[in-house]
Amino acid sequence: MEDKTKHSRMKRLLITSMLILIILITGCYNKQILTNSLSDLGVKLDINQQFIVLKQSVIENGEHNITKIRATDNYDTIKILIIDNLNESEAQNYVNNEIDLINSLFTPYNNPYPGPVSKILNCSQRYFPSTSGDTIKDYQRENVYLYANNRFVFGVCTNNSIKYTTRILYIYCKEKKQLYRIDYFTPKNNPTKNYNEIIDSFECER
């Protein structure tokens, strides 16, 4: 009787182990690699194979499809936004409005809890975003450099709230009539050394 019980336990243990192994293998195969997702969309970014897509969605907004991707390698995080069917003027207006919105996060505002020190809350200029524009490979680009907190939220004005150094790249592809926004988040205290090169490798027309 004891041998039968021991045999039954061993059998259940073996079956459980096999099920766990199947789940682990299936989970690995179901992981979507960011480079593969981008290749399917006809774009390129020179990154390692460790970036796993956490979320990818497509939203229909009138004449435009908006694709959103979020990926991580458990150290850095990349967010990508793609808006299609935009002409050059519409794309530029969109970028200008977004940059204005980001800058507005750092304008002085009334303290909701005014005290004896100040009724106005100010953000030190060292936390302000910086912007630049350039053209590479016939792509007109706009860049924003700023900080984000541990929830990837911009507008942080204290050093202990900063988690990530961030670069946002806006790039418009004329042939596809698509606007891309790439947000690259890397830890401020130990940033990935070549993260700017990674972003600069982005190509949307191949």
Summary of the structure (lengths in Angstrom):
residues: 206
radius of gyration: 23.3
end to end distance: 70.1
largest distance: 82.0
contacts: 525
relative contact order: 0.14
helix: 32%
strand: 34%
